[in-house]
Amino acid sequence: MSTASSQTALSGLQDHIRAIPLENIANIAKDAFTNKEILPLWFGEGDIKTPDFIGQAITSAMQEGKGFYSHQNGIPELRQALVDYLGKLNAKPITTDRITVTSGGMPAIMLAVQATVGRGDNVVIIDPVWPNITGVVRLMGAETRSVRMDLGDDGWTLDVEKVAAACDSRTKAIFFASPGNPTGAVLPVPVQKQLLELSRKTGIWIFSDEVYSRMSYEMPMVPSFSDIAEPEDRVIIINSFSKSWSMTGSRLGWLIHPPSLEATLAMMVQYTSSGTTTYLQYGGVAALQQGEDFVKFMTNYCREGMEIVCGALEDIPRVILRRRPTAAMYAFFEIDGMADSKQACLDILRSSNVGLAPGYFFGKGSESFLRICYCRSPEQLNIAMERLKKALK
């Protein structure tokens, strides 16, 4: 047998691909998907099904034969619907040449990274943060650099001087999410302006993940980076229909980008997916045009879940929760005396049948944290928190 044939095919992959860690939240959950006794609060997904009017729009589009190839930047109807929708919420108008529709939030992030980052480059990532952005950068053979937000009695805050110090000649982009996953932290406008000035001074791209922008308990929409940036600033905004319209499985998102990128992004979409599924985009049109009441319902649903979960956490002596989140769908809390969040999640799962996400997935310094998704029914959350009180006593 030859040397080549005696090796597994895995050895033929690129070194930086083989070096990517294979462990994620799904690995912890994989053996529990079929166990109905488990309360699954580990993923960023609620238990509310996609509203009927969106499903009907998708079905109607299929029945009308709207299942062929279409525009790489998105069907004109959806791009215009996004312009109209954002025009009611943002301080500055957005034009259709600044919008590209994607097959979900993850492909939106992938396009942004592919367009700007190459092997040997680095991306500064503001954490605690959803771990998938780190994986995308590694797929490109690039390096990630972590800048951790500070946690105090006022919640999570960002020191932009730390961000600037982490940047060098190989830094191509700065990534952050506002509101954050898992923290729910919102970057104030003055902090956004500091980041924008850093971008203008250095030429570094800003990637602003605004997927949870409508899930704010204090305002109709958290401040968008598009409100302060000029059209040709090096700013790309990522968004998705997954959360506020309960469309996680539909895989539909969008980018707001400089107008000069329109044709290039169309080419990139052509070479990756050949375009976002056409009939699903009509569901996006319905979501934007008919879904405002549903968006408000989802936000209130999460607010109620937050109050149940955080109220219970505050009654557990070992739990450290500095401040209740004001946006998104997560509580990110510390456990006094816990050093291994993965083992803690496994122990909690075994003893209480509650699925949580370990903090170490969300960046260095979060090993003593756990994340719970509270976008669930009050009945489930009350049961889960009673179980957690026993598991963490």
Residue pairs with C-beta under 8 A, 6 or more apart in sequence:
10 18
11 18
14 141
16 119
16 138
16 139
16 141
17 139
19 138
20 135
20 138
20 139
24 131
24 361
25 42
25 43
25 357
25 358
25 361
28 42
28 342
28 345
28 346
28 349
28 355
28 357
28 358
29 40
29 42
29 43
29 355
32 38
32 40
32 349
32 355
35 353
37 353
38 349
38 353
38 354
38 355
39 353
39 354
39 355
39 376
39 380
39 383
39 384
39 387
40 355
41 354
41 355
41 356
41 372
41 373
41 374
41 376
41 384
42 345
42 355
42 356
42 357
42 371
42 373
43 357
43 373
44 130
44 181
44 243
44 329
44 330
44 373
45 248
45 373
45 375
46 243
46 246
46 298
46 301
46 302
46 329
46 373
46 375
46 376
47 375
47 376
47 377
47 380
48 246
48 298
48 301
48 375
49 246
50 245
50 246
50 247
50 249
50 250
50 283
51 245
51 246
51 291
51 294
53 286
53 290
53 291
54 245
54 247
54 283
54 286
54 287
54 291
55 283
56 286
57 282
57 283
57 285
57 286
58 250
58 279
58 280
58 282
58 283
60 282
61 67
61 278
61 279
61 281
61 282
61 283
62 279
66 278
66 279
66 282
67 278
67 279
68 278
69 274
69 275
69 278
70 275
70 278
70 281
71 266
71 275
72 100
72 265
72 266
72 267
72 269
72 270
72 274
72 275
73 79
73 99
73 100
73 101
73 262
73 265
73 266
73 269
74 99
74 100
74 101
74 254
74 276
74 281
75 101
75 278
75 281
75 282
76 96
77 281
77 282
77 285
78 101
78 281
78 282
78 284
78 285
78 288
79 96
79 99
79 101
80 96
81 284
81 285
81 288
81 289
82 94
82 96
82 99
82 101
82 254
82 288
83 93
83 94
83 95
83 96
83 99
84 288
84 289
85 288
85 289
86 93
86 94
86 226
86 256
87 93
87 94
89 220
89 221
89 224
90 221
90 224
90 226
90 227
91 227
92 226
92 227
94 226
94 256
95 231
95 259
97 259
97 262
98 231
98 256
98 257
98 258
98 259
98 262
99 254
99 255
99 256
99 257
100 111
100 254
100 255
100 257
100 261
100 262
100 265
100 266
100 269
101 252
101 253
101 254
101 276
101 281
101 284
102 108
102 111
102 252
102 253
102 254
102 255
102 269
102 276
103 251
103 252
103 253
103 273
103 276
103 277
104 240
104 242
104 251
104 252
104 253
105 209
105 211
105 238
105 239
105 240
105 242
105 253
106 132
106 136
106 253
107 251
107 253
107 272
107 273
108 238
108 239
108 240
108 253
108 254
108 255
109 132
109 133
109 136
109 207
109 209
109 238
110 136
110 139
110 272
111 255
111 265
111 268
111 269
111 272
112 173
112 205
112 207
112 236
112 238
112 255
112 257
113 123
113 136
113 137
113 140
113 142
113 173
113 207
114 140
114 268
115 261
115 264
115 265
115 268
116 172
116 173
116 205
117 123
117 137
117 140
117 142
117 172
117 173
118 140
118 141
118 142
118 172
119 140
119 141
119 142
120 141
120 142
120 143
120 170
121 140
121 142
121 143
121 170
121 171
121 172
122 137
122 142
122 143
122 144
122 145
122 168
122 170
122 171
122 172
123 133
123 137
123 142
123 143
123 144
123 145
123 171
123 172
123 173
123 174
123 175
123 207
124 145
124 146
124 147
124 163
124 166
124 167
124 171
124 173
124 174
124 175
124 204
125 133
125 134
125 137
125 144
125 145
125 146
125 147
125 174
125 175
125 176
125 363
126 147
126 148
126 149
126 158
126 163
126 174
126 175
126 176
126 177
127 146
127 147
127 148
127 149
127 362
127 363
127 364
127 365
127 366
128 148
128 149
128 156
128 180
128 182
128 183
128 332
128 359
128 362
128 363
128 365
128 366
128 369
129 175
129 176
129 177
129 180
129 181
129 362
129 363
130 177
130 181
130 182
130 209
130 362
131 361
131 362
131 363
133 175
133 207
133 209
134 144
137 143
137 144
138 144
142 172
143 170
145 166
145 171
146 166
146 363
146 364
147 158
147 162
147 163
147 166
148 363
148 364
148 365
149 156
149 157
149 158
149 180
149 183
149 185
150 156
150 157
150 158
150 159
151 322
152 322
153 322
153 323
154 323
155 183
155 185
155 322
155 323
155 325
155 326
156 180
156 183
156 185
157 185
158 176
158 185
158 187
158 191
160 191
160 194
160 195
160 198
163 174
163 195
163 198
164 198
167 174
167 198
167 202
167 204
171 202
171 204
172 204
172 205
173 204
173 205
173 206
173 207
174 195
174 198
174 199
174 204
174 205
174 206
174 207
175 207
175 209
176 187
176 195
176 207
176 208
176 209
177 208
177 209
177 210
177 211
177 212
178 185
178 186
178 187
178 192
178 208
178 209
178 210
178 213
178 222
178 223
179 185
179 186
179 212
179 213
179 215
179 216
179 222
179 325
179 326
179 327
179 328
180 186
180 212
180 328
181 211
181 212
181 328
181 330
182 330
182 332
182 357
182 359
182 362
182 369
182 371
183 325
183 328
183 330
183 332
184 212
184 325
184 326
184 327
184 328
184 330
184 332
185 325
185 327
186 216
186 222
186 223
186 326
186 327
187 195
187 223
188 223
189 223
189 227
189 228
192 223
192 225
192 228
193 228
195 206
196 206
196 225
196 228
196 229
196 233
196 235
198 204
199 205
199 206
199 233
199 234
199 235
200 233
203 234
204 234
205 234
205 235
205 236
206 225
206 229
206 233
206 234
206 235
206 236
207 236
207 238
208 224
208 225
208 235
208 236
208 237
208 238
209 238
210 222
210 224
210 225
210 237
210 238
210 239
211 238
211 239
211 240
211 242
211 243
211 253
212 222
212 243
212 244
212 327
212 328
212 329
213 221
213 222
213 224
213 239
214 220
214 221
214 243
214 244
214 295
214 298
214 299
215 243
215 244
215 298
215 299
215 302
215 327
215 328
215 329
216 222
216 299
216 326
216 327
217 299
217 302
217 303
217 306
217 326
217 327
218 326
218 327
222 327
224 237
225 235
225 237
226 235
226 237
226 256
229 235
231 258
231 259
232 258
232 259
232 260
233 258
234 258
235 257
235 258
236 255
236 256
236 257
237 255
237 256
237 257
238 253
238 255
239 253
239 254
239 255
239 256
240 252
240 253
240 254
241 247
241 250
241 252
241 253
241 283
241 284
241 287
242 248
242 250
242 252
242 253
243 298
243 329
244 291
244 294
244 295
244 298
244 299
245 287
245 291
245 294
245 295
245 298
246 294
246 298
247 283
247 287
250 280
250 283
251 277
251 280
252 276
252 277
252 280
252 281
252 283
252 284
255 265
257 265
269 275
269 276
287 294
298 375
301 375
302 328
302 329
302 374
302 375
304 378
305 329
305 374
305 375
305 376
305 378
305 381
306 324
306 325
306 329
306 331
306 374
308 374
308 378
308 381
308 382
308 385
309 331
309 372
309 374
309 381
309 385
310 321
310 324
310 325
310 331
312 385
312 386
312 388
312 389
313 319
313 321
313 331
313 333
313 385
313 388
314 321
315 389
316 388
316 389
316 392
316 393
317 336
317 393
318 335
318 336
318 337
318 338
318 392
318 393
319 333
319 334
319 335
319 336
319 392
320 333
320 334
320 335
320 336
321 331
321 333
321 334
324 331
325 331
325 332
329 373
329 374
329 375
330 371
330 372
330 373
330 374
331 371
331 372
331 374
332 359
332 362
332 366
332 369
332 370
332 371
333 369
333 370
333 372
334 368
334 369
335 341
335 344
335 368
335 369
335 370
335 392
338 344
338 368
339 367
339 368
340 367
341 358
341 359
341 360
341 366
341 367
341 368
341 369
341 370
342 358
342 360
344 358
344 370
345 355
345 356
345 357
345 358
345 370
347 391
348 354
348 356
348 388
348 391
348 392
349 355
349 356
351 390
351 391
352 387
352 388
352 390
352 391
353 387
354 384
354 387
354 388
354 391
356 370
356 371
356 372
357 370
357 371
357 372
357 373
358 370
358 371
359 366
359 367
359 368
359 369
359 370
359 371
360 366
360 367
362 369
362 371
372 384
374 381
376 384
